[in-house]
Amino acid sequence: MQNRNGTSRRDMLRTGATIVVGIAGVAAASSARAQDEKIAQELVQYQNMPKDGQKCNMCAQWVEPNACKIVAGTISPEGYCVAYAPKEG
């Protein structure tokens, strides 16, 4: 069955489904891009050892068990980088 402008219900459903799939694809790409926007370890002089008593698990950017909010890759809780910011409190 077609409406006044010659578009069938099937065509409208197909178009709607394509739009939904497109939106889901954009959302997934945005999420992946956010993960890729972390700073490379080399750029923040990351090391696997603490420096002057400062270590990753004492930093405001630390994420259990082995990650950082701003530095890419696997992070040691005993590590250190120049982006170190002590936790408040």
PDB file of N, CA, C and O in Angstrom:
ATOM      1  N   MET A   1       0.846  -1.166   0.000  1.00  0.00           N
ATOM      2  CA  MET A   1       0.000   0.000   0.000  1.00  0.00           C
ATOM      3  C   MET A   1       0.901   1.242   0.000  1.00  0.00           C
ATOM      4  O   MET A   1       1.905   1.275   0.711  1.00  0.00           O
ATOM      5  N   GLN A   2       0.556   2.245  -0.778  1.00  0.00           N
ATOM      6  CA  GLN A   2       1.313   3.476  -0.859  1.00  0.00           C
ATOM      7  C   GLN A   2       0.496   4.633  -0.326  1.00  0.00           C
ATOM      8  O   GLN A   2      -0.731   4.647  -0.430  1.00  0.00           O
ATOM      9  N   ASN A   3       1.206   5.624   0.258  1.00  0.00           N
ATOM     10  CA  ASN A   3       0.495   6.818   0.703  1.00  0.00           C
ATOM     11  C   ASN A   3       0.393   7.812  -0.450  1.00  0.00           C
ATOM     12  O   ASN A   3       0.728   7.476  -1.586  1.00  0.00           O
ATOM     13  N   ARG A   4      -0.065   9.028  -0.173  1.00  0.00           N
ATOM     14  CA  ARG A   4      -0.284  10.015  -1.237  1.00  0.00           C
ATOM     15  C   ARG A   4       0.963  10.364  -2.041  1.00  0.00           C
ATOM     16  O   ARG A   4       0.864  10.616  -3.242  1.00  0.00           O
ATOM     17  N   ASN A   5       2.113  10.384  -1.417  1.00  0.00           N
ATOM     18  CA  ASN A   5       3.316  10.782  -2.151  1.00  0.00           C
ATOM     19  C   ASN A   5       4.028   9.590  -2.793  1.00  0.00           C
ATOM     20  O   ASN A   5       5.139   9.751  -3.298  1.00  0.00           O
ATOM     21  N   GLY A   6       3.430   8.416  -2.790  1.00  0.00           N
ATOM     22  CA  GLY A   6       3.972   7.259  -3.488  1.00  0.00           C
ATOM     23  C   GLY A   6       4.947   6.426  -2.676  1.00  0.00           C
ATOM     24  O   GLY A   6       5.609   5.549  -3.231  1.00  0.00           O
ATOM     25  N   THR A   7       5.054   6.674  -1.383  1.00  0.00           N
ATOM     26  CA  THR A   7       5.961   5.922  -0.529  1.00  0.00           C
ATOM     27  C   THR A   7       5.188   4.815   0.178  1.00  0.00           C
ATOM     28  O   THR A   7       4.140   5.064   0.776  1.00  0.00           O
ATOM     29  N   SER A   8       5.705   3.604   0.107  1.00  0.00           N
ATOM     30  CA  SER A   8       5.026   2.490   0.770  1.00  0.00           C
ATOM     31  C   SER A   8       5.452   2.413   2.241  1.00  0.00           C
ATOM     32  O   SER A   8       6.480   2.960   2.642  1.00  0.00           O
ATOM     33  N   ARG A   9       4.644   1.729   3.013  1.00  0.00           N
ATOM     34  CA  ARG A   9       4.968   1.515   4.418  1.00  0.00           C
ATOM     35  C   ARG A   9       6.287   0.770   4.546  1.00  0.00           C
ATOM     36  O   ARG A   9       7.086   1.078   5.431  1.00  0.00           O
ATOM     37  N   ARG A  10       6.527  -0.201   3.681  1.00  0.00           N
ATOM     38  CA  ARG A  10       7.768  -0.976   3.688  1.00  0.00           C
ATOM     39  C   ARG A  10       8.972  -0.051   3.464  1.00  0.00           C
ATOM     40  O   ARG A  10       9.989  -0.184   4.145  1.00  0.00           O
ATOM     41  N   ASP A  11       8.863   0.873   2.524  1.00  0.00           N
ATOM     42  CA  ASP A  11       9.956   1.824   2.263  1.00  0.00           C
ATOM     43  C   ASP A  11      10.213   2.711   3.485  1.00  0.00           C
ATOM     44  O   ASP A  11      11.362   2.988   3.830  1.00  0.00           O
ATOM     45  N   MET A  12       9.146   3.146   4.126  1.00  0.00           N
ATOM     46  CA  MET A  12       9.308   3.996   5.307  1.00  0.00           C
ATOM     47  C   MET A  12       9.968   3.222   6.441  1.00  0.00           C
ATOM     48  O   MET A  12      10.836   3.762   7.127  1.00  0.00           O
ATOM     49  N   LEU A  13       9.575   1.969   6.651  1.00  0.00           N
ATOM     50  CA  LEU A  13      10.192   1.154   7.698  1.00  0.00           C
ATOM     51  C   LEU A  13      11.667   0.893   7.394  1.00  0.00           C
ATOM     52  O   LEU A  13      12.511   0.938   8.289  1.00  0.00           O
ATOM     53  N   ARG A  14      11.964   0.622   6.138  1.00  0.00           N
ATOM     54  CA  ARG A  14      13.352   0.378   5.730  1.00  0.00           C
ATOM     55  C   ARG A  14      14.204   1.628   5.984  1.00  0.00           C
ATOM     56  O   ARG A  14      15.319   1.528   6.495  1.00  0.00           O
ATOM     57  N   THR A  15      13.681   2.790   5.631  1.00  0.00           N
ATOM     58  CA  THR A  15      14.390   4.049   5.854  1.00  0.00           C
ATOM     59  C   THR A  15      14.586   4.298   7.346  1.00  0.00           C
ATOM     60  O   THR A  15      15.664   4.711   7.775  1.00  0.00           O
ATOM     61  N   GLY A  16      13.554   4.048   8.126  1.00  0.00           N
ATOM     62  CA  GLY A  16      13.661   4.213   9.577  1.00  0.00           C
ATOM     63  C   GLY A  16      14.710   3.299  10.179  1.00  0.00           C
ATOM     64  O   GLY A  16      15.489   3.719  11.035  1.00  0.00           O
ATOM     65  N   ALA A  17      14.734   2.054   9.738  1.00  0.00           N
ATOM     66  CA  ALA A  17      15.723   1.099  10.240  1.00  0.00           C
ATOM     67  C   ALA A  17      17.139   1.539   9.865  1.00  0.00           C
ATOM     68  O   ALA A  17      18.065   1.408  10.665  1.00  0.00           O
ATOM     69  N   THR A  18      17.302   2.053   8.662  1.00  0.00           N
ATOM     70  CA  THR A  18      18.616   2.535   8.228  1.00  0.00           C
ATOM     71  C   THR A  18      19.074   3.698   9.093  1.00  0.00           C
ATOM     72  O   THR A  18      20.249   3.780   9.450  1.00  0.00           O
ATOM     73  N   ILE A  19      18.171   4.587   9.429  1.00  0.00           N
ATOM     74  CA  ILE A  19      18.510   5.729  10.286  1.00  0.00           C
ATOM     75  C   ILE A  19      18.920   5.253  11.673  1.00  0.00           C
ATOM     76  O   ILE A  19      19.909   5.742  12.220  1.00  0.00           O
ATOM     77  N   VAL A  20      18.184   4.311  12.251  1.00  0.00           N
ATOM     78  CA  VAL A  20      18.508   3.792  13.582  1.00  0.00           C
ATOM     79  C   VAL A  20      19.880   3.126  13.575  1.00  0.00           C
ATOM     80  O   VAL A  20      20.678   3.345  14.485  1.00  0.00           O
ATOM     81  N   VAL A  21      20.161   2.311  12.553  1.00  0.00           N
ATOM     82  CA  VAL A  21      21.464   1.653  12.456  1.00  0.00           C
ATOM     83  C   VAL A  21      22.566   2.696  12.303  1.00  0.00           C
ATOM     84  O   VAL A  21      23.636   2.550  12.894  1.00  0.00           O
ATOM     85  N   GLY A  22      22.321   3.739  11.525  1.00  0.00           N
ATOM     86  CA  GLY A  22      23.304   4.806  11.353  1.00  0.00           C
ATOM     87  C   GLY A  22      23.605   5.529  12.648  1.00  0.00           C
ATOM     88  O   GLY A  22      24.765   5.806  12.951  1.00  0.00           O
ATOM     89  N   ILE A  23      22.571   5.836  13.416  1.00  0.00           N
ATOM     90  CA  ILE A  23      22.761   6.506  14.708  1.00  0.00           C
ATOM     91  C   ILE A  23      23.552   5.615  15.657  1.00  0.00           C
ATOM     92  O   ILE A  23      24.447   6.097  16.351  1.00  0.00           O
ATOM     93  N   ALA A  24      23.239   4.332  15.696  1.00  0.00           N
ATOM     94  CA  ALA A  24      23.979   3.400  16.558  1.00  0.00           C
ATOM     95  C   ALA A  24      25.439   3.337  16.138  1.00  0.00           C
ATOM     96  O   ALA A  24      26.325   3.270  16.990  1.00  0.00           O
ATOM     97  N   GLY A  25      25.699   3.358  14.843  1.00  0.00           N
ATOM     98  CA  GLY A  25      27.077   3.331  14.350  1.00  0.00           C
ATOM     99  C   GLY A  25      27.857   4.567  14.758  1.00  0.00           C
ATOM    100  O   GLY A  25      29.021   4.466  15.143  1.00  0.00           O
ATOM    101  N   VAL A  26      27.235   5.723  14.679  1.00  0.00           N
ATOM    102  CA  VAL A  26      27.882   6.971  15.083  1.00  0.00           C
ATOM    103  C   VAL A  26      28.178   6.948  16.581  1.00  0.00           C
ATOM    104  O   VAL A  26      29.253   7.372  17.004  1.00  0.00           O
ATOM    105  N   ALA A  27      27.243   6.462  17.378  1.00  0.00           N
ATOM    106  CA  ALA A  27      27.452   6.384  18.823  1.00  0.00           C
ATOM    107  C   ALA A  27      28.611   5.448  19.158  1.00  0.00           C
ATOM    108  O   ALA A  27      29.427   5.764  20.024  1.00  0.00           O
ATOM    109  N   ALA A  28      28.691   4.315  18.492  1.00  0.00           N
ATOM    110  CA  ALA A  28      29.785   3.370  18.735  1.00  0.00           C
ATOM    111  C   ALA A  28      31.125   3.966  18.316  1.00  0.00           C
ATOM    112  O   ALA A  28      32.125   3.775  19.009  1.00  0.00           O
ATOM    113  N   ALA A  29      31.162   4.672  17.216  1.00  0.00           N
ATOM    114  CA  ALA A  29      32.402   5.300  16.752  1.00  0.00           C
ATOM    115  C   ALA A  29      32.848   6.385  17.725  1.00  0.00           C
ATOM    116  O   ALA A  29      34.043   6.535  17.979  1.00  0.00           O
ATOM    117  N   SER A  30      31.902   7.141  18.269  1.00  0.00           N
ATOM    118  CA  SER A  30      32.239   8.187  19.234  1.00  0.00           C
ATOM    119  C   SER A  30      32.833   7.593  20.490  1.00  0.00           C
ATOM    120  O   SER A  30      33.790   8.135  21.043  1.00  0.00           O
ATOM    121  N   SER A  31      32.276   6.480  20.950  1.00  0.00           N
ATOM    122  CA  SER A  31      32.800   5.810  22.137  1.00  0.00           C
ATOM    123  C   SER A  31      34.214   5.302  21.894  1.00  0.00           C
ATOM    124  O   SER A  31      35.082   5.453  22.753  1.00  0.00           O
ATOM    125  N   ALA A  32      34.450   4.709  20.745  1.00  0.00           N
ATOM    126  CA  ALA A  32      35.786   4.209  20.410  1.00  0.00           C
ATOM    127  C   ALA A  32      36.762   5.361  20.297  1.00  0.00           C
ATOM    128  O   ALA A  32      37.906   5.238  20.734  1.00  0.00           O
ATOM    129  N   ARG A  33      36.340   6.480  19.722  1.00  0.00           N
ATOM    130  CA  ARG A  33      37.212   7.635  19.567  1.00  0.00           C
ATOM    131  C   ARG A  33      37.614   8.192  20.927  1.00  0.00           C
ATOM    132  O   ARG A  33      38.755   8.620  21.100  1.00  0.00           O
ATOM    133  N   ALA A  34      36.699   8.196  21.897  1.00  0.00           N
ATOM    134  CA  ALA A  34      37.003   8.689  23.234  1.00  0.00           C
ATOM    135  C   ALA A  34      38.103   7.857  23.872  1.00  0.00           C
ATOM    136  O   ALA A  34      38.949   8.403  24.580  1.00  0.00           O
ATOM    137  N   GLN A  35      38.112   6.550  23.640  1.00  0.00           N
ATOM    138  CA  GLN A  35      39.163   5.687  24.171  1.00  0.00           C
ATOM    139  C   GLN A  35      40.507   6.005  23.522  1.00  0.00           C
ATOM    140  O   GLN A  35      41.549   5.918  24.171  1.00  0.00           O
ATOM    141  N   ASP A  36      40.484   6.370  22.249  1.00  0.00           N
ATOM    142  CA  ASP A  36      41.715   6.643  21.521  1.00  0.00           C
ATOM    143  C   ASP A  36      42.308   7.998  21.851  1.00  0.00           C
ATOM    144  O   ASP A  36      43.448   8.264  21.468  1.00  0.00           O
ATOM    145  N   GLU A  37      41.599   8.854  22.532  1.00  0.00           N
ATOM    146  CA  GLU A  37      42.075  10.201  22.797  1.00  0.00           C
ATOM    147  C   GLU A  37      42.964  10.294  24.032  1.00  0.00           C
ATOM    148  O   GLU A  37      43.328  11.398  24.437  1.00  0.00           O
ATOM    149  N   LYS A  38      43.316   9.190  24.628  1.00  0.00           N
ATOM    150  CA  LYS A  38      44.229   9.214  25.758  1.00  0.00           C
ATOM    151  C   LYS A  38      45.637   9.530  25.276  1.00  0.00           C
ATOM    152  O   LYS A  38      45.963   9.328  24.107  1.00  0.00           O
ATOM    153  N   ILE A  39      46.460  10.024  26.176  1.00  0.00           N
ATOM    154  CA  ILE A  39      47.827  10.429  25.854  1.00  0.00           C
ATOM    155  C   ILE A  39      48.743   9.206  25.852  1.00  0.00           C
ATOM    156  O   ILE A  39      48.633   8.340  26.720  1.00  0.00           O
ATOM    157  N   ALA A  40      49.634   9.141  24.888  1.00  0.00           N
ATOM    158  CA  ALA A  40      50.601   8.042  24.812  1.00  0.00           C
ATOM    159  C   ALA A  40      51.538   8.094  26.014  1.00  0.00           C
ATOM    160  O   ALA A  40      51.921   9.173  26.467  1.00  0.00           O
ATOM    161  N   GLN A  41      51.901   6.930  26.522  1.00  0.00           N
ATOM    162  CA  GLN A  41      52.774   6.835  27.694  1.00  0.00           C
ATOM    163  C   GLN A  41      54.090   7.576  27.493  1.00  0.00           C
ATOM    164  O   GLN A  41      54.603   8.199  28.422  1.00  0.00           O
ATOM    165  N   GLU A  42      54.636   7.509  26.281  1.00  0.00           N
ATOM    166  CA  GLU A  42      55.914   8.159  26.001  1.00  0.00           C
ATOM    167  C   GLU A  42      55.827   9.682  26.172  1.00  0.00           C
ATOM    168  O   GLU A  42      56.788  10.318  26.607  1.00  0.00           O
ATOM    169  N   LEU A  43      54.685  10.251  25.832  1.00  0.00           N
ATOM    170  CA  LEU A  43      54.530  11.704  25.903  1.00  0.00           C
ATOM    171  C   LEU A  43      54.474  12.233  27.326  1.00  0.00           C
ATOM    172  O   LEU A  43      54.778  13.402  27.563  1.00  0.00           O
ATOM    173  N   VAL A  44      54.090  11.390  28.275  1.00  0.00           N
ATOM    174  CA  VAL A  44      54.041  11.816  29.675  1.00  0.00           C
ATOM    175  C   VAL A  44      55.171  11.195  30.487  1.00  0.00           C
ATOM    176  O   VAL A  44      55.151  11.220  31.718  1.00  0.00           O
ATOM    177  N   GLN A  45      56.151  10.640  29.789  1.00  0.00           N
ATOM    178  CA  GLN A  45      57.335  10.042  30.419  1.00  0.00           C
ATOM    179  C   GLN A  45      56.949   9.007  31.473  1.00  0.00           C
ATOM    180  O   GLN A  45      57.516   8.969  32.565  1.00  0.00           O
ATOM    181  N   TYR A  46      55.971   8.167  31.122  1.00  0.00           N
ATOM    182  CA  TYR A  46      55.513   7.116  32.037  1.00  0.00           C
ATOM    183  C   TYR A  46      56.646   6.150  32.336  1.00  0.00           C
ATOM    184  O   TYR A  46      57.425   5.792  31.453  1.00  0.00           O
ATOM    185  N   GLN A  47      56.725   5.735  33.592  1.00  0.00           N
ATOM    186  CA  GLN A  47      57.683   4.712  34.020  1.00  0.00           C
ATOM    187  C   GLN A  47      56.985   3.778  34.992  1.00  0.00           C
ATOM    188  O   GLN A  47      56.011   4.167  35.637  1.00  0.00           O
ATOM    189  N   ASN A  48      57.475   2.545  35.104  1.00  0.00           N
ATOM    190  CA  ASN A  48      56.848   1.533  35.968  1.00  0.00           C
ATOM    191  C   ASN A  48      57.246   1.641  37.429  1.00  0.00           C
ATOM    192  O   ASN A  48      56.861   0.792  38.233  1.00  0.00           O
ATOM    193  N   MET A  49      58.000   2.655  37.789  1.00  0.00           N
ATOM    194  CA  MET A  49      58.458   2.833  39.167  1.00  0.00           C
ATOM    195  C   MET A  49      58.003   4.191  39.693  1.00  0.00           C
ATOM    196  O   MET A  49      57.836   5.127  38.912  1.00  0.00           O
ATOM    197  N   PRO A  50      57.800   4.312  41.013  1.00  0.00           N
ATOM    198  CA  PRO A  50      57.417   5.610  41.577  1.00  0.00           C
ATOM    199  C   PRO A  50      58.572   6.617  41.483  1.00  0.00           C
ATOM    200  O   PRO A  50      59.724   6.240  41.271  1.00  0.00           O
ATOM    201  N   LYS A  51      58.248   7.874  41.640  1.00  0.00           N
ATOM    202  CA  LYS A  51      59.267   8.926  41.642  1.00  0.00           C
ATOM    203  C   LYS A  51      59.010   9.830  42.838  1.00  0.00           C
ATOM    204  O   LYS A  51      57.935  10.416  42.961  1.00  0.00           O
ATOM    205  N   ASP A  52      59.981   9.941  43.704  1.00  0.00           N
ATOM    206  CA  ASP A  52      59.882  10.799  44.885  1.00  0.00           C
ATOM    207  C   ASP A  52      58.614  10.527  45.697  1.00  0.00           C
ATOM    208  O   ASP A  52      57.974  11.455  46.191  1.00  0.00           O
ATOM    209  N   GLY A  53      58.259   9.253  45.829  1.00  0.00           N
ATOM    210  CA  GLY A  53      57.083   8.865  46.601  1.00  0.00           C
ATOM    211  C   GLY A  53      55.761   9.041  45.861  1.00  0.00           C
ATOM    212  O   GLY A  53      54.703   8.730  46.407  1.00  0.00           O
ATOM    213  N   GLN A  54      55.809   9.530  44.642  1.00  0.00           N
ATOM    214  CA  GLN A  54      54.593   9.713  43.853  1.00  0.00           C
ATOM    215  C   GLN A  54      54.397   8.492  42.968  1.00  0.00           C
ATOM    216  O   GLN A  54      55.309   8.086  42.248  1.00  0.00           O
ATOM    217  N   LYS A  55      53.204   7.908  43.025  1.00  0.00           N
ATOM    218  CA  LYS A  55      52.915   6.743  42.194  1.00  0.00           C
ATOM    219  C   LYS A  55      51.474   6.773  41.718  1.00  0.00           C
ATOM    220  O   LYS A  55      50.614   7.416  42.320  1.00  0.00           O
ATOM    221  N   CYS A  56      51.236   6.075  40.641  1.00  0.00           N
ATOM    222  CA  CYS A  56      49.943   6.131  39.951  1.00  0.00           C
ATOM    223  C   CYS A  56      48.743   5.886  40.855  1.00  0.00           C
ATOM    224  O   CYS A  56      47.745   6.600  40.748  1.00  0.00           O
ATOM    225  N   ASN A  57      48.812   4.898  41.743  1.00  0.00           N
ATOM    226  CA  ASN A  57      47.636   4.607  42.562  1.00  0.00           C
ATOM    227  C   ASN A  57      47.367   5.672  43.617  1.00  0.00           C
ATOM    228  O   ASN A  57      46.392   5.568  44.362  1.00  0.00           O
ATOM    229  N   MET A  58      48.212   6.687  43.691  1.00  0.00           N
ATOM    230  CA  MET A  58      47.993   7.827  44.574  1.00  0.00           C
ATOM    231  C   MET A  58      47.575   9.069  43.776  1.00  0.00           C
ATOM    232  O   MET A  58      47.452  10.160  44.333  1.00  0.00           O
ATOM    233  N   CYS A  59      47.360   8.892  42.473  1.00  0.00           N
ATOM    234  CA  CYS A  59      47.040   9.994  41.553  1.00  0.00           C
ATOM    235  C   CYS A  59      45.530  10.120  41.363  1.00  0.00           C
ATOM    236  O   CYS A  59      44.804   9.127  41.412  1.00  0.00           O
ATOM    237  N   ALA A  60      45.071  11.338  41.150  1.00  0.00           N
ATOM    238  CA  ALA A  60      43.644  11.601  40.915  1.00  0.00           C
ATOM    239  C   ALA A  60      43.151  10.966  39.622  1.00  0.00           C
ATOM    240  O   ALA A  60      41.947  10.764  39.461  1.00  0.00           O
ATOM    241  N   GLN A  61      44.054  10.646  38.695  1.00  0.00           N
ATOM    242  CA  GLN A  61      43.669  10.066  37.407  1.00  0.00           C
ATOM    243  C   GLN A  61      43.634   8.539  37.434  1.00  0.00           C
ATOM    244  O   GLN A  61      43.251   7.925  36.438  1.00  0.00           O
ATOM    245  N   TRP A  62      44.010   7.924  38.513  1.00  0.00           N
ATOM    246  CA  TRP A  62      44.110   6.462  38.629  1.00  0.00           C
ATOM    247  C   TRP A  62      42.751   5.798  38.521  1.00  0.00           C
ATOM    248  O   TRP A  62      41.766   6.275  39.083  1.00  0.00           O
ATOM    249  N   VAL A  63      42.708   4.668  37.777  1.00  0.00           N
ATOM    250  CA  VAL A  63      41.495   3.857  37.632  1.00  0.00           C
ATOM    251  C   VAL A  63      41.877   2.410  37.938  1.00  0.00           C
ATOM    252  O   VAL A  63      42.692   1.813  37.235  1.00  0.00           O
ATOM    253  N   GLU A  64      41.278   1.851  38.998  1.00  0.00           N
ATOM    254  CA  GLU A  64      41.538   0.449  39.363  1.00  0.00           C
ATOM    255  C   GLU A  64      41.176  -0.467  38.215  1.00  0.00           C
ATOM    256  O   GLU A  64      40.225  -0.141  37.505  1.00  0.00           O
ATOM    257  N   PRO A  65      41.827  -1.559  37.969  1.00  0.00           N
ATOM    258  CA  PRO A  65      43.005  -2.037  38.675  1.00  0.00           C
ATOM    259  C   PRO A  65      44.324  -1.611  38.025  1.00  0.00           C
ATOM    260  O   PRO A  65      45.368  -1.656  38.675  1.00  0.00           O
ATOM    261  N   ASN A  66      44.294  -1.198  36.748  1.00  0.00           N
ATOM    262  CA  ASN A  66      45.572  -0.891  36.089  1.00  0.00           C
ATOM    263  C   ASN A  66      45.403   0.075  34.913  1.00  0.00           C
ATOM    264  O   ASN A  66      45.907  -0.177  33.819  1.00  0.00           O
ATOM    265  N   ALA A  67      44.694   1.175  35.145  1.00  0.00           N
ATOM    266  CA  ALA A  67      44.445   2.119  34.061  1.00  0.00           C
ATOM    267  C   ALA A  67      44.517   3.556  34.570  1.00  0.00           C
ATOM    268  O   ALA A  67      44.630   3.812  35.768  1.00  0.00           O
ATOM    269  N   CYS A  68      44.449   4.468  33.629  1.00  0.00           N
ATOM    270  CA  CYS A  68      44.496   5.897  33.919  1.00  0.00           C
ATOM    271  C   CYS A  68      43.423   6.582  33.088  1.00  0.00           C
ATOM    272  O   CYS A  68      43.132   6.153  31.971  1.00  0.00           O
ATOM    273  N   LYS A  69      42.834   7.641  33.625  1.00  0.00           N
ATOM    274  CA  LYS A  69      41.809   8.385  32.893  1.00  0.00           C
ATOM    275  C   LYS A  69      42.379   9.104  31.685  1.00  0.00           C
ATOM    276  O   LYS A  69      41.658   9.338  30.715  1.00  0.00           O
ATOM    277  N   ILE A  70      43.666   9.461  31.721  1.00  0.00           N
ATOM    278  CA  ILE A  70      44.214  10.288  30.645  1.00  0.00           C
ATOM    279  C   ILE A  70      45.381   9.660  29.891  1.00  0.00           C
ATOM    280  O   ILE A  70      45.718  10.120  28.800  1.00  0.00           O
ATOM    281  N   VAL A  71      46.007   8.617  30.446  1.00  0.00           N
ATOM    282  CA  VAL A  71      47.159   7.978  29.794  1.00  0.00           C
ATOM    283  C   VAL A  71      46.733   6.632  29.228  1.00  0.00           C
ATOM    284  O   VAL A  71      46.066   5.850  29.905  1.00  0.00           O
ATOM    285  N   ALA A  72      47.116   6.369  28.001  1.00  0.00           N
ATOM    286  CA  ALA A  72      46.732   5.137  27.301  1.00  0.00           C
ATOM    287  C   ALA A  72      47.507   3.931  27.812  1.00  0.00           C
ATOM    288  O   ALA A  72      48.604   4.062  28.354  1.00  0.00           O
ATOM    289  N   GLY A  73      46.922   2.769  27.631  1.00  0.00           N
ATOM    290  CA  GLY A  73      47.607   1.512  27.915  1.00  0.00           C
ATOM    291  C   GLY A  73      47.447   1.036  29.343  1.00  0.00           C
ATOM    292  O   GLY A  73      46.739   1.630  30.156  1.00  0.00           O
ATOM    293  N   THR A  74      48.139  -0.064  29.615  1.00  0.00           N
ATOM    294  CA  THR A  74      48.130  -0.650  30.954  1.00  0.00           C
ATOM    295  C   THR A  74      49.078   0.140  31.842  1.00  0.00           C
ATOM    296  O   THR A  74      50.214   0.427  31.462  1.00  0.00           O
ATOM    297  N   ILE A  75      48.597   0.487  33.028  1.00  0.00           N
ATOM    298  CA  ILE A  75      49.351   1.332  33.946  1.00  0.00           C
ATOM    299  C   ILE A  75      49.604   0.559  35.243  1.00  0.00           C
ATOM    300  O   ILE A  75      48.691  -0.044  35.807  1.00  0.00           O
ATOM    301  N   SER A  76      50.843   0.588  35.701  1.00  0.00           N
ATOM    302  CA  SER A  76      51.191  -0.054  36.968  1.00  0.00           C
ATOM    303  C   SER A  76      50.776   0.847  38.126  1.00  0.00           C
ATOM    304  O   SER A  76      50.972   2.060  38.059  1.00  0.00           O
ATOM    305  N   PRO A  77      50.207   0.277  39.184  1.00  0.00           N
ATOM    306  CA  PRO A  77      49.867   1.105  40.346  1.00  0.00           C
ATOM    307  C   PRO A  77      51.110   1.740  40.962  1.00  0.00           C
ATOM    308  O   PRO A  77      51.012   2.772  41.627  1.00  0.00           O
ATOM    309  N   GLU A  78      52.272   1.136  40.747  1.00  0.00           N
ATOM    310  CA  GLU A  78      53.536   1.654  41.274  1.00  0.00           C
ATOM    311  C   GLU A  78      54.231   2.595  40.295  1.00  0.00           C
ATOM    312  O   GLU A  78      55.323   3.085  40.583  1.00  0.00           O
ATOM    313  N   GLY A  79      53.614   2.856  39.137  1.00  0.00           N
ATOM    314  CA  GLY A  79      54.222   3.690  38.111  1.00  0.00           C
ATOM    315  C   GLY A  79      54.131   5.171  38.422  1.00  0.00           C
ATOM    316  O   GLY A  79      53.622   5.576  39.467  1.00  0.00           O
ATOM    317  N   TYR A  80      54.640   5.979  37.484  1.00  0.00           N
ATOM    318  CA  TYR A  80      54.646   7.435  37.634  1.00  0.00           C
ATOM    319  C   TYR A  80      54.712   8.067  36.247  1.00  0.00           C
ATOM    320  O   TYR A  80      55.274   7.484  35.319  1.00  0.00           O
ATOM    321  N   CYS A  81      54.134   9.264  36.109  1.00  0.00           N
ATOM    322  CA  CYS A  81      54.318  10.069  34.893  1.00  0.00           C
ATOM    323  C   CYS A  81      54.234  11.543  35.273  1.00  0.00           C
ATOM    324  O   CYS A  81      53.842  11.885  36.388  1.00  0.00           O
ATOM    325  N   VAL A  82      54.606  12.411  34.335  1.00  0.00           N
ATOM    326  CA  VAL A  82      54.613  13.843  34.619  1.00  0.00           C
ATOM    327  C   VAL A  82      53.210  14.429  34.764  1.00  0.00           C
ATOM    328  O   VAL A  82      53.075  15.581  35.177  1.00  0.00           O
ATOM    329  N   ALA A  83      52.175  13.680  34.441  1.00  0.00           N
ATOM    330  CA  ALA A  83      50.800  14.151  34.614  1.00  0.00           C
ATOM    331  C   ALA A  83      50.282  13.854  36.019  1.00  0.00           C
ATOM    332  O   ALA A  83      49.105  14.076  36.305  1.00  0.00           O
ATOM    333  N   TYR A  84      51.144  13.358  36.891  1.00  0.00           N
ATOM    334  CA  TYR A  84      50.751  13.010  38.252  1.00  0.00           C
ATOM    335  C   TYR A  84      50.070  14.190  38.946  1.00  0.00           C
ATOM    336  O   TYR A  84      50.578  15.311  38.940  1.00  0.00           O
ATOM    337  N   ALA A  85      48.919  13.916  39.540  1.00  0.00           N
ATOM    338  CA  ALA A  85      48.183  14.905  40.338  1.00  0.00           C
ATOM    339  C   ALA A  85      47.680  14.185  41.583  1.00  0.00           C
ATOM    340  O   ALA A  85      46.854  13.278  41.475  1.00  0.00           O
ATOM    341  N   PRO A  86      48.162  14.570  42.764  1.00  0.00           N
ATOM    342  CA  PRO A  86      47.776  13.833  43.966  1.00  0.00           C
ATOM    343  C   PRO A  86      46.267  13.881  44.219  1.00  0.00           C
ATOM    344  O   PRO A  86      45.601  14.887  43.972  1.00  0.00           O
ATOM    345  N   LYS A  87      45.756  12.752  44.723  1.00  0.00           N
ATOM    346  CA  LYS A  87      44.339  12.696  45.100  1.00  0.00           C
ATOM    347  C   LYS A  87      44.094  13.677  46.230  1.00  0.00           C
ATOM    348  O   LYS A  87      44.935  13.847  47.112  1.00  0.00           O
ATOM    349  N   GLU A  88      42.950  14.312  46.199  1.00  0.00           N
ATOM    350  CA  GLU A  88      42.587  15.212  47.295  1.00  0.00           C
ATOM    351  C   GLU A  88      41.976  14.406  48.430  1.00  0.00           C
ATOM    352  O   GLU A  88      41.249  13.436  48.214  1.00  0.00           O
ATOM    353  N   GLY A  89      42.289  14.831  49.632  1.00  0.00           N
ATOM    354  CA  GLY A  89      41.663  14.196  50.793  1.00  0.00           C
ATOM    355  C   GLY A  89      42.425  13.135  51.333  1.00  0.00           C
ATOM    356  O   GLY A  89      42.013  12.515  52.313  1.00  0.00           O
TER     357      GLY A  89
END
